[in-house]
């Protein structure tokens, strides 16, 4: 079950469950689309993977499985995976 984290780890922008700006990597690192495109260049600074649009949990599911209250905020100052992965398709990293 996805946690559905509600903020961008880099800029702290709010990303509620129904946000169409939320992007996640395979480990659920969560960033806004602007940061993924402009700062991270589609390379996760935590694992080196790529990003996909985070799904929205249906309203009925929110009762049994609410979104996470865990907020991670650690602005990216360097991305150790960027140079090695910038021009490699995320599915081939």
N, C-alpha and C positions, 0 to 999 in steps of 0.2 A: 504494500500500500504506500503510495507516494505521500510524503509529509505535507506537500503544498506549502512551502515556506513563503512568507508574505512580504519579503523585501529583497532588493538587489544587494548582494554582498559587497559590491563596489561603491555605489553611490547612495545606498540606503533608500532608494525610491520605493514607494509602496507598491506592492504587486499582489492585490487581493486575488482570491480564487478565480474570479471572472476576468482577470487581466489578459489582454491579448498581447501584452508586452513581455510576459514572463518566459524566460528561456532556462532550460536545465541541461546539465550533462548527465551521463549515466549514473553518477553518484549523487544526483540531485543538487549539485551546486547550483544556486539560483542567481541569475543576473537579469537585468532588463535588456531588451533588444538593443537599445542605444549603446550600452556598455559592451555587449557582445560584438556589435558591428564596428564601433569606433575605437574602443580601448583594447579589447581582448582579441580582436580579429578572428573570432570563432575558435579560439584556443583557450580552454579552461586553465586558469593559473594554478589550480589545485591538483589537476590530474593529467592535463595535456589533451584531454578529449575534446570533442566538438559539442555543439549545442543543438537542441531541438526545441520547438515550441512546447511549453508545458501544457498538458491537458487541463481542462476545467472539470472539477468534480461536480457531478450533478447535485442539484439542491437537495434531493432526497437523501443522498449519501452523506451530506454535511451533518446530518443529525447523528448518525452512527459513527461517522469518521470525520470529525471536524478538522479544519486546517490547523497546521502547526502554530504554536505560539512562540516557537524558537526563532529568534532573529539573529542572523549572522551578519556582522558588519565589519569587514576588514578590507579597506580600500587597497586596490592593487597598485603597488608602487613599481614592482618588477614582475614580469611573467617569465619564469625560468623555462617554460616550454615553448614560448613564442617562436624564437628563431628556428628551432629544430622542426617545428610542425606547421609553420605558416603556410607553406605551399603543398602540404600533404592533405589529401581528402581525409576527413575525420574517420571514415570507415576503414582506412588503410594505416592508421597510426598504430 
